[in-house]
């Protein structure tokens, strides 16, 4: 039963919308880190900056959501 529940939760967790995967405070923290990194590395990010999100469920399945959010969103 626990495996079934874990599998179902894994399917739910692998949502296509990255906004459901990260809370507002987590995104804010990543954005601050990105701003710091860009400040320390002038010239990088001139073409834009995006954040990809990698989700890992209880069974170890990995799903990458490319361009989940961007600096300035």
C-alpha positions as CSV (number, residue, x, y, z in Angstrom):
1,X,0.0,0.0,0.0
2,X,2.8,2.4,0.8
3,X,4.4,1.8,-2.6
4,X,1.1,2.5,-4.3
5,X,0.7,5.7,-2.4
6,X,4.3,6.7,-3.1
7,X,3.8,6.0,-6.8
8,X,0.7,8.0,-7.0
9,X,2.3,10.9,-5.1
10,X,5.2,10.6,-7.6
11,X,2.9,11.0,-10.5
12,X,1.3,14.0,-8.9
13,X,4.6,15.5,-8.0
14,X,5.8,15.3,-11.6
15,X,3.5,18.2,-12.5
16,X,4.1,19.9,-15.8
17,X,3.8,23.4,-14.2
18,X,7.0,24.2,-12.3
19,X,5.2,26.8,-10.3
20,X,3.6,23.9,-8.3
21,X,7.1,22.4,-7.7
22,X,8.7,25.4,-6.1
23,X,7.2,27.7,-3.5
24,X,7.5,31.4,-3.6
25,X,10.3,31.5,-1.0
26,X,12.3,28.8,-2.9
27,X,12.0,30.8,-6.2
28,X,13.0,34.0,-4.5
29,X,16.1,32.3,-3.0
30,X,17.1,30.9,-6.4
31,X,16.6,34.3,-8.0
32,X,18.8,36.0,-5.4
33,X,21.5,33.4,-6.0
34,X,21.2,34.0,-9.7
35,X,21.5,37.8,-9.3
36,X,24.5,37.3,-7.1
37,X,26.1,35.0,-9.7
38,X,25.5,37.3,-12.5
39,X,27.0,40.2,-10.5
40,X,30.1,38.1,-9.9
41,X,30.3,37.0,-13.6
42,X,29.9,40.1,-15.7
43,X,28.9,39.4,-19.3
44,X,27.1,36.2,-18.5
45,X,23.4,36.3,-19.0
46,X,23.4,38.9,-21.7
47,X,21.1,36.7,-23.8
48,X,18.8,36.2,-20.8
49,X,18.7,33.9,-17.8
50,X,16.3,31.0,-17.3
51,X,16.0,28.5,-14.5
52,X,15.3,24.8,-15.1
53,X,13.8,22.7,-12.4
54,X,14.6,19.0,-11.8
55,X,12.0,17.0,-10.0
56,X,12.9,13.6,-8.4
57,X,10.0,11.5,-7.0
58,X,10.2,8.8,-4.3
59,X,11.0,6.1,-6.9
60,X,14.0,8.0,-8.1
61,X,12.4,9.1,-11.4
62,X,13.7,12.3,-12.7
63,X,11.9,15.0,-14.7
64,X,13.5,18.2,-16.0
65,X,11.3,21.2,-16.6
66,X,13.2,23.5,-18.9
67,X,12.7,27.2,-18.6
68,X,10.5,26.8,-15.5
69,X,10.9,30.5,-14.7
70,X,13.1,33.4,-15.6
71,X,14.9,36.3,-13.8
72,X,12.4,39.1,-13.7
73,X,9.2,36.9,-13.6
